[in-house]
Amino acid sequence: MIGQAWPVAATGYTILELGEINRQTLQLVLQAYLVADPRGNTFADRFANYALAEAAAKHFAAQGLLAKS
């Protein structure tokens, strides 16, 4: 399940939270962060924290990389 989503500067790339809902607390149990390209497709890579995902998103943007659809 996708939780929050944050834009990465003005790159068009987005960082997404990936996790599962805890049925007892109804809170998202965060498992990883994903990066989506400007088309909305996500890269296969999963990142352990926000900072790593942000660095990857900036790298992808600088290189003009797009995720496979």
C-alpha positions as CSV (number, residue, x, y, z in Angstrom):
1,M,0.0,0.0,0.0
2,I,1.2,3.5,-0.8
3,G,1.2,6.0,2.1
4,Q,2.4,9.6,1.7
5,A,3.9,11.1,-1.4
6,W,6.3,14.0,-1.6
7,P,7.5,15.9,-4.7
8,V,11.3,16.2,-5.2
9,A,12.0,19.9,-5.8
10,A,10.8,20.9,-9.3
11,T,12.0,17.6,-10.9
12,G,8.6,16.0,-11.5
13,Y,9.8,12.9,-9.6
14,T,8.0,11.8,-6.4
15,I,8.9,9.8,-3.3
16,L,6.3,7.4,-2.1
17,E,6.0,5.5,1.2
18,L,5.4,1.7,0.8
19,G,4.0,-0.3,3.6
20,E,1.1,-2.3,5.1
21,I,-1.7,-1.3,7.4
22,N,-1.5,-2.6,10.9
23,R,-5.1,-4.0,11.4
24,Q,-5.0,-3.3,15.2
25,T,-3.8,0.3,15.1
26,L,-4.9,1.2,11.5
27,Q,-1.5,2.8,11.0
28,L,0.9,2.3,8.1
29,V,3.8,0.1,8.9
30,L,6.5,1.6,6.6
31,Q,8.6,-1.0,4.7
32,A,10.4,1.2,2.2
33,Y,10.4,4.3,0.0
34,L,9.9,4.2,-3.8
35,V,10.7,6.8,-6.5
36,A,8.2,7.6,-9.2
37,D,9.1,9.3,-12.5
38,P,7.1,12.2,-13.9
39,R,4.8,9.8,-15.8
40,G,3.9,8.1,-12.4
41,N,5.8,4.9,-13.0
42,T,7.8,3.6,-10.1
43,F,11.4,2.4,-10.3
44,A,12.0,-1.2,-9.1
45,D,14.5,0.1,-6.4
46,R,13.3,0.2,-2.8
47,F,15.1,2.6,-0.4
48,A,15.6,2.2,3.4
49,N,15.0,5.8,4.2
50,Y,13.8,9.1,2.8
51,A,17.3,10.6,2.3
52,L,18.4,7.7,0.1
53,A,15.2,7.9,-2.0
54,E,15.6,11.7,-2.4
55,A,19.2,11.3,-3.5
56,A,18.2,8.6,-6.0
57,A,15.3,10.8,-7.3
58,K,17.6,13.7,-7.9
59,H,20.1,11.4,-9.7
60,F,17.3,10.0,-11.9
61,A,16.1,13.5,-12.7
62,A,19.7,14.7,-13.5
63,Q,20.1,11.7,-15.9
64,G,16.7,12.0,-17.4
65,L,15.9,8.4,-16.4
66,L,12.4,7.0,-16.6
67,A,11.1,3.9,-15.0
68,K,10.0,1.0,-17.1
69,S,6.2,1.0,-17.6
